C-alpha cells in the first residue's frame, strides 16, 4: 500500500510563497502514474489544483495557472507544489494524490492559510 505524507503548509500573507511537499513510500517510483495536488476550502468541494504525469506533463486549474508550479523527483518519490503570489482564496487544506494501477492513495492534507 502506498503511503502519502504532505508537508509545508502554514500561514502566509497575500503575495507570499509556500512550497508543499508530498512524499510517498511503499511503492517503486515507476509504478506511480500521476501525482496531483487537490485542495478543499471550508464549505467547498475538493478540487484539482495541479497534476503531473509519469512523463512530466502537467495540468493546472485555471485559478492557479501562472502562480503555482508542480514538479516531481522520481528518485525521491516526491512531488512538490511551489505556490507563488498567494491569494486569500487559496486558503484550503491541500491534499496529495498518488495514482497507480491499483488505485488512488491520499495523504492527510496540509493546511494553507493566506491572510489579506
C-alpha positions in Angstrom: 0.0 0.0 0.0 1.2 3.4 -0.9 1.8 5.9 2.0 1.4 9.6 1.2 2.6 12.4 3.5 2.2 16.1 2.8 4.2 18.9 4.4 4.9 22.5 4.0 1.7 24.2 4.8 1.3 27.2 7.0 0.2 30.8 7.4 1.4 33.3 4.8 0.5 36.9 3.8 -1.1 37.6 0.5 1.5 37.8 -2.2 3.8 35.4 -0.4 5.0 31.9 -1.3 4.9 28.4 0.1 6.3 25.1 -1.1 4.4 22.0 -0.4 6.0 18.5 -0.5 4.4 15.1 -1.0 6.5 12.1 0.0 5.4 8.6 -1.0 6.6 5.3 0.3 5.7 1.7 -0.1 6.0 1.6 -3.8 8.6 1.8 -6.6 8.6 5.2 -8.2 7.9 3.8 -11.7 4.6 2.3 -10.5 3.2 5.7 -9.8 1.4 7.1 -12.8 0.3 10.5 -11.8 0.8 12.7 -8.8 -1.6 15.5 -8.1 -2.5 18.2 -5.6 -6.1 18.9 -4.7 -7.5 21.4 -2.2 -10.6 21.8 -0.2 -11.7 25.1 1.2 -14.3 25.3 4.0 -17.7 24.6 2.7 -16.5 23.7 -0.7 -15.8 20.5 -2.7 -12.4 19.2 -3.2 -10.9 20.5 -6.4 -7.9 19.6 -8.6 -5.1 22.1 -8.3 -2.3 20.6 -10.4 -1.3 17.2 -11.8 1.9 15.8 -13.2 2.1 12.6 -15.2 4.8 10.0 -15.1 6.2 11.6 -18.3 6.3 15.0 -16.7 3.3 16.5 -18.4 1.4 19.0 -16.2 -2.1 20.3 -15.9 -3.3 23.2 -13.7 -6.6 24.6 -12.6 -7.3 28.0 -14.3 -7.3 29.7 -10.9 -3.6 28.9 -10.3 -2.1 29.0 -13.7 1.0 31.2 -13.8 1.2 31.2 -10.0 1.7 27.5 -9.0 4.2 25.0 -10.3 4.1 21.3 -9.8 7.2 19.2 -10.0 8.3 15.7 -9.3 11.5 14.0 -8.1 11.2 10.4 -9.2 14.3 9.2 -7.3 12.8 10.6 -4.1 9.3 9.6 -4.9 8.3 13.1 -4.0 6.1 15.7 -5.7 6.2 19.4 -4.9 3.9 22.3 -5.3 5.5 25.7 -5.5 2.9 28.4 -4.8 3.7 32.0 -5.5 1.6 35.2 -5.4 -0.7 33.5 -3.0 -4.2 35.0 -2.5 -6.7 34.7 0.3 -8.8 32.5 -1.9 -6.0 29.9 -2.0 -6.7 29.2 1.7 -7.6 25.5 2.0 -6.4 22.1 3.1 -4.1 20.7 0.3 -4.1 17.0 -0.3 -1.7 15.0 -2.4 -2.9 12.1 -4.5 -0.7 9.3 -6.0 -2.3 7.2 -8.7 -1.2 3.7 -9.5 -2.7 0.8 -11.4 -4.2 -0.3 -8.0 -6.0 2.9 -7.4 -5.6 6.2 -5.6 -3.7 6.9 -2.4 -4.3 10.1 -0.4 -2.4 11.9 2.3 -3.9 13.5 5.4 -3.6 17.0 4.0 -1.6 20.1 4.9 -3.4 23.4 5.8 -2.6 26.6 3.9 -3.9 29.9 5.2 -3.4 33.1 3.3 -4.1 36.3 5.2 -5.1 39.5 3.4 
